[in-house]
Each structure stands twice: as C-alpha cells, then as structure tokens.
Amino acid sequence: MAPEEVTITVRLIRSFEHRNFKPIVYHGINLDQTVKEFIVFLKQDVPLRTSLPPPFRNYKYDKLKIIHQAHKSKTNDLVLSLEDDDRLLLEEGSTLRAAGIASETEVAFFCGEDYEKYKANPVSAW
C-alpha cells in the first residue's frame, strides 16, 4: 500500500510577543515519516523560500505543535494556544500519523525556548 500523502499548513512563528507568523502550505507530505524527519525537511526548505522575509528564513525553529485539525473547532488564540502541550506538542520519535496529523492540519513551527518564555509570562496586547 502506498503511503498516504496529505496537505499540511505550517505556521512559522517568529515572535510570540509581537505575533509575527507566516503560513506555508505543503502538499504531498507523507504521514509515515517521523516528526524529526519532517523537522529536518522544514529546516532545509524554509531558508530556500525567497517569498519569506529573511527574519523568517533564518530563525532557529525546533518544535512543532498542532494548531488546528480539519473539521474541529479553532481556538481564539491569535498565534498559538498555550494549553494541551501534552497532547498537541509533537514528539520527535513518533510518526506524523501517530502524532495526530491528518489532511488539512495546521501546525506551528517555532523555537521551543521562546515558547517556554512566553508561556511563563504571556504578554497581552490589550
């Protein structure tokens, strides 16, 4: 049986505080690859995207978290939900399928260190 290939939107989060992010749509993603393999692919692909400004291309992304799955409710958070890390953060050893990725899933790609700082002290723009 051929591996299932799906469309995934990856939201590159440059800054949680300033809400700087850019989405990239990837077609033909194999769900049987590991999360680590997908992160390596993204780290190689993002710097080559000339449509992205240099601050997004040259950032130190290292974590993936599910933002939204097709046909499910969305959160009201503007950039990324700070809840359900145990369920939504993707572990590098699991496959994308086992991590809960399906067609039309939106995931965030960000720096884990920045996320922990933001989570410890969320900044509200209101």
GICOR-V431135 format. One line per field, one symbol per residue. ss: DSSP state (H for helix, E for strand, C for the rest). psi: psi as a letter, one per 40 degrees, with the letter a starting at -180 (. if undefined). burial: # if it has 9 or more other C-alpha atoms within 8 Angstrom, else .. A space follows every 10 residues. Layout:
BEGIN
ss = ???
psi = ???
burial = ???
END
This chain:
BEGIN
ss = CCCCEEEEEE EEEEECCCCE EEEEEEEEEE CCCEHHHHHH HHHHHHCCCC CCCHHHHCCC CCEEEEEECC CCCCCCCCCC CCCCHHHHEC CCCCECCCCC CCCCEEEEEE CHHHHHHHHH CCCCCC
psi = hiihhihhhh hhhdhddefh ihihhhifhh eeiidddddd ddddddeehe eiiddddfig ieihhhdiii fiiiiehddh heifddddhh hdeiidddee haheihiihi hddddddddd ghhhe.
burial = ....###### ######..#. ##...#..## #####..##. ..#..##... .....##... #########. .......... .......### ...####.#. ##.####### ##.##..#.. ......
END
